[in-house]
């Protein structure tokens, strides 16, 4: 019953919430029991989501949204409790259920105060994030979007570093400001559509015939999602929040919370306002390219490991928005895959910083050096994660970045060139960080006898390493899952993009100068795929 098609998402959503409720009745004087219960329900949340792996239907003929659960919630305003997932939300739900328990496990020895509240908040945060990705009703979506803020605020404010209150308030105010604008847009949609059902609104989008309305709705959603990504210049809350948050908070923040912004662009902005998206995408492309370059350059000036990785998220998430608003199949697919990759690689980097912080209680790069000697296994894992983040072939980062750049190149080679510069700068600051921390002589006596990874730390890091290799070597399952939602997005903004080209006889050789072979910047992939056959026909005619 709990795992039927109409209940499995509800089971996945509320498993962490059940754990948080159970922990309310555990005495505060039992911190060991709180640790065990937090981890048990964290991994139980992963276990109940695993059936989705073999039950989700990724074929083109499958329903758009699967495992739909729909029941009346607030009848007076027509709000329903409606859950459902497509290929996009399926991948993000699985990312959330993987990173959540690993983040909880990383807190085992790092958190030594108010363990009861800490683990309850982490489980509530898990519920809020899952609800955002599953909701198919605007009221329900907005509730989960706002509920997620509260646990993260307290995680930063109570268990963070020295400037934790400043960082927590800044994070809350930035996100709340964007949320208010989104709420106004949601109310306007309800006024004109008379429903909060996201599925129905997706079928009847706001096109150019709505004039100024679709433009204002587009920008209302834009600011909410751009702040969450965060896109330049709305990024200033992120370095402070990352730096001051505990390790688990940083892992969740980078691995999942930032993806809520890109998810919003893909779920709402692009399909609901296709004409406004095409009209204004050049603005978002420019902001994305600025974020890619700016984030990478600022990384090179950082002295704190955590702040460096935080600014790297600004650069890497710029690639994700760049791929989205290229509005090509490869750009969109690469963006979604890169979101998964960023969650894996950057989540692992924050776990690695957490390992060092537990041993030395400092994150200053200058305090380290030569750690590969006392910590050889740690050095090996750290190297793999670094190469994953910078986009080394056979690791996950390469698949996402290459696919995005290939999709962007179809639109403008100049945009792709600026993106490549970001890749080069990313490799520079990540390798520079690794060299400063792991190589050279041990100049600080405190680093001479640091213990290597223990069993719990292996359990938190090795699953992410395995995922990085799996996606880098065999990404086909991800592309298969994304084929249908990407097809729908492209058809919404470029109607007829996938239409088969008309079969016409090849022109005579004299009538086909070499310049006629130049491809237009946004030619459909079907026509590009047919190009070799046209060339072959011309050769045979000769």
N, C-alpha and C positions, 0 to 999 in steps of 0.2 A: 504493500500500500504506500509506504513512504517513498518508494523508488519507482512508482508508476510514472508514466509520461506527464501526467497532470500534477504530480506532487514532488518530483525529484528536485526541482529548483527551490521549492519551499523548504525541503529538507536541507539542502545545501546552505540556503540563506540563514536559516534559524538555528543550525547546529552551534555556531559560536555564541549566539545569543543565549541558548540553553545553558552553555557552559558558564557564561557570565552570571546568570541567575543562580545556578547551583553554587557558585563561589561566594555569593552573598551570604550563604548560611554556614560557611566555614569560618571558625574563629580566627580573629586577626592574629592570635598568638601562634598560629601554625604556618609560618612562611614556607616551610618545606612542602606542605600539602598544597599551598597555593601554586607553587612552581609546578608540581606534578599535575595538578588539575588544569592549569593554563596550557601546558604542553599536550596533555591528553586530548583536550577539546580542540586545540589547534590542529593536531595531526588527524583527529577524527573528522574535522572539516575537510581536510584533503582527501581522506578515505571515501567520504560519501560523494565527492565530486568525480572520482575516477570512473564510474560507469558512463559518464558523458563521453569519455574517449572512444568507446566502441558503439555507443548508441546514437551519437550525433550523426545525422545524414548530411553529407557535404555535396551530394549530387545536385546538378542544376535543376532537376525536377522536384526536389524536396520543397516543402513549405518554407516560406521566407523566415518565419519565426517558429521554433520548435519548443516542445515541452511547455506549452502555454498553460498557465493557470490563471483563471479569470473569475473573480467574484466581486460582488458589490461591496464597497468599503464605506464611502460617505455619500449616501443616496441623495441628500439634499443638494449637492453640487455636481452630482454625476461622476464622482471619482471612484475608480475601481482599483482593487488590488490585483493588478495584472502583471504577470511575470512571463518572460519568454527570451530566448536567445537566438541569434543567428551566428554566422561564422565569425564575425567581428567580436561580438560579446562572448562567444564561446572561448576564444583564445584568452581574452582578458580575465574571464572568470577562472580559468585554469591557472593563469599567472598569479592571480590573487590567492588561490588556495595553496599554491606551492610556496610563495614567498612568505605568507602569513605565519605558518608554523615554524619556518626556518628563522624568522625574526624573533618569534617567541622563544625558541630554543637558545638563540644567541644571548638572551637576557639571564640565563640561569645563574651565573655568578656575578654578572655586572650590576644587577639591581639588588641592593641590600636594605632598602627602606620602603615601607608602604607597598609590600609585594602584593597584597590583596587588591588594592585599587589599581595597581599597575597592570596586572594580568586581566582584570575585568575590563579595563579601558582598551587593551589590545584586542580582546575578543569583540567588544562593541564596535571598534574601528573596522574589524574584519566584516562584520555584518553590514555596516554602512557602505563599504566599498562594493561588496557583492550586490547590494540592493541597487546601486547606481547602474551597474552593468546589466542587471536583469529587468529593470522596470520598463513597462510598456504603457504606463499612464503618467502624464506630466505631473500630477500632484504627488504621486508616489515617488517619482524620480526626484522631485524637488525636496521632499522630506528626507530621503536618504542622502541627497547632496549636502543638506544642511546638518543632518545628524552626524555625518562624518567629521565635521569641524570640531565638535566638542571633545571627543576623545583625543584627537591630535593636539588640540590646544593644551589640555592638561598634561599630556605626555611631555610636551616641551616645557611647559611652565613649572612642573613639579620635579621632573627627573632630568632636566637639562643642565647645561653648564652655567657659567657665571652670568651671562646676559640672557638667561632663559626667558624672563618675563618680557623683556623688550621684543625678543624674537617671536614669542607666542602671540603677543598682542598684534604685532605687525602682520603675522600670518593670518590671524583671524580677521583683521580689518580689511586687508586686501581681498581675501576670498569673499567676505561678506558683501563688500561693495559690488563685486561682479555678480554675486548671487541676486542682489536686489534688482539689477538691470535685467537679469534673466527672468526673474519673477514677473516684472512688468511685461516682458515679451510673451510669457506664457499666458498671462491674463488677456492680452490682446488677441492671441491665437484662439483662446476660448470664446472671446466675444464674437469673433468672425466665423468660427467653425462650430461652436456649440458643443464641443467635446474635448476631453483631455486625452482621448485614446491616441497614442502615438502612431499606431498602425494606420488608422484612418487618415490622419493628417499627412502621413508619408505618401498615401495614395493620391491625395489632392494637395500638392504643394502650392506655395505662394510664388507665383511667377510674375513676369514683368507687367502683366495686366493689372496687378494690384498697385502699381506705381510706387509712391513713397512708402506705403505700408511695408512691402517686402524688404525695402532697404533698411528701414528702422528696425524691423524685427531681426534682420541679419546682424546689424551692429549690436543690438541688445544681447544676442547670444554670443557674439564675438568677444565682447569684453569679459564676460564670465569665463569663457573657455581659454582666452589668451592669458588671463591672470593665472589660471590653474596650470597651464602648460609648463612653466611660464614663458611667454614670448617677450622678446625685447620690445619696448622698454618697461614691461610690467613684471620684470624678473627680480626686482631688488629684495623682495621678501625671502626668496629661496636660499641664498647663501647664509643668511642669519638663522633661518629655521633649521637648515641642515647642520650647521656648525654647532648649534646649541642643543639639538635634540639628542636623546640617547640613541645608541646604535640601532636598536629595533625601530625606533621612530624614523631614523634616516633611511633605513632599508625600505620601509613601507612608503615613506614619502617619495623617494626616488623611484622605487620599483612599481608602485601602483597609483598613488594619488596624482602624480603628474599626468598619467595616462587618461585620467578622467577628462582633462581638457581636450586632448586629441580625440578621445572617444566622442565628446560632444560635437566637435567639428564634423566627424564622420557620420554620426547618428542624426544630427539635427541640421547644422548649418548648410552642408552641401546638398542633401536630398530635399530639404524643406524649402530652401531659397536658392534654387539652381541658377537663376538669372543674375541675382545679386552676387552669388559666388563667382561666376564667370566675370562679372563686371569689375569687382573689387579685388580679385585674387592677386593682381600685381602688387597691391599694397602689402598683402600678407607675405608674398614671396620676398619682397625687399626686406621686410622686418625679419623674416626667417634667415636670410643670408647675413644680415647684420648680426643676428644672434649667434650664428655659427662662427663667424670670424671673431666677433667681440668676446664671446665666451672663451674661445681657445686662447686669445691673446691675454686675457685677464688671468687665465690659469697659470701662465708662465710667471706671473708676478707674485704668486701666493707663497706664504711661508707655512701655512697650516694645511695638513694633508686633507682634512675634511672639507675645508673651504675650497681647495683646488678641485676636488671631486664634485662639489656642489656646482661650481661654475662650469665644469665639464658637462653637467646635465643641461645647462642653458644651450651649449653648443650642440649636443647630441639631439635634444628635442627640437632644435631648429631644423635638423634634417627631417624629422618626422612631419613637421608642418610644411616644409618644402615639398615633400613627396605628396602630401594630401592635395595641396593647391596647384600642383602640376596638372592634376585632373586627368592623368593617363592611367591605364591599367597597371603598368609597372610601377609608376610613382605611388599609387594608392596601396598596392600590395606590399611594396618595399617599406612604406611608412608604417603599416600595421606590424609587419615582421620586425622592423627596427624598434618599435615600441616594446615588443616582447624581448628583443635582444637587450635593449637598454635596461629593462627591469632585471634581467639576469646578470648582466655584466656590472652595472653600477651598484646593484644590490650586493653583489659579491665584493666589490671594492669597499663599500661601507662596512661589510662584515670584517674584511681584512684590517681596516683602520681600527675597528672595535677590538680585534685581537691584540693589536699593538698597544692600544690605550689601556686595556686591562693590565698589561704587563708593566707599562712605563708611566701611565697617567699623564701623558703628554701627546699632542698631535703635531708638534713642531717638527718640520722636516730636518732642521739642523741638529736635532737631538739624536738622530739615527745615523746609520752608516755601517756597512759591513755586516748586516744581519744575516746574510746568506751563510755565514760560517756557523753561528750557533743555532740557526733555524733553517736548515736546508730544505725540509719538506714544505715549510711555509713559503720559502723563496720560490719553489717550483709551482705551487698553486698560485701564488701572486703573479708570477710571470705569465701563466696561462690566462688568467683573468685580464691582465694588462693587454696582452695580444688580442684577446677577444674584444676588448673595448675599443682598441684602435683600428680594428677591421682587418686582421690578418686572415688570408685565405685558409680554409678548412675550419674556421671558427665562425661563430654566429654573426659577429659584427660585419664581416665582409659581405654576407648575403644581403643584409638589409641596406647597407650603404651603396653597394654596387647596383642593386635593383632600383633604389631611389634615383641615383645619378643617371642610370640608363633611361628611366622614365622622364626625368627632367630634361635630358638631352633632346628628347623628341620635341620638346617645346622650344627650348633655347639653349644653345651650346654655351652662351655666356653665363647663364645661371648655373649650369653644370660645372663650369670652370671655377666659379667662386666656391661651389660646394667642394670641389677637389682640394682647393686651398685649405678649407676647414679640416679635411681628412689629414693633410700633411701636418698642420699645426697640432691636431689631436695626437698624432703619433709622437710629435716632438715633446709635448708636455707630459704625456704618460710615461714615455721612456726616460725622460729626465727625472721624473719622480722616482721611478724604479731604481735608476742608477744611484741616486742620492741616498736612498734608504737601504738598499740591499748590497751594493758593491763598495769597494774601497776598504780601507783599514778601519778597525774599530777604535775610534778616538775617544769614545765615552765609556768609561769602565762599567757603567750600569748596563751596557748592552752585551757584555762578554758572556754571560751565562743565562741569557733569556731562554726559557723552555720552548721547545718546538710545539707544534699543534697537538692538542690532546684529542681524545676520541670524540667528544662532543663537538669540537670545532671542525673535525673532519666531516661529521654528519651534516653540519650547516653549509659547508663549502663544496664538498664533492658532488652533491646533486646538481649544483649550478654549473660546475665544470663539465659534467656529463651532458647537460642540456646544451651548453655552448658548443661542444663537439658534435652533438647530434644534429643541431640546426645547421651548423657549418658544413657538415658532410652530406646530410640528406634532408634538405628543406622541403621536399616535394609535398609531404602531408600538410604543411602550413599553406602552401600555395593552393592546394586542392580545397581546403576549408574556406579560403578567401575568394575563390573564383566566383561564386554566386553573388556575395555582397558587393564585390568590386565591379562585377558586370552591371549590377543595378545602379551603382553610383555613377559609373561612366555614362550609361544610357540616360540617366536623369539630366546630366549637365551637357552631354553631347548626343542628342537623339540621333539614332542611326549610325552610331560609331561602329557597331559590329556588323552592319549590313554587308552582305557579300558583294564584292565588286562585279560590275557587269562584264560579261565575257564578250570582248570585241576582238576582231582579228588584229594581229600586230601590224603596225604601220610599216611602210617600205623603209629600208635602211636609210635612204636619202632624207626621208621626212622625220628621222629620229636623231637629231644632233645630240651630242653627249650631255648638253645642259638639260635635256628633257628627263634625264635620269635623276635629277635632284629631287629629294623627297621634301614635301611640304612639312612644316614644323609640327602639325598635328594630324598627320595622315593616320587613318584607322589601322590597327594592327593587322586586320584581315588583308588590306591592300598591301601592306609591307610584306606579309607572308607570301602573297601571290607574286611579288616582284621577281624572284628567281625563275618562276615558270614563264613569265613574260619574256625575260631575257633569253631563256632557252628557246622559246618559239621564234624569236628574232634570229637567233643563230641558225636554226633549222631552215628558216626562210631564205637566208643567204646561201 
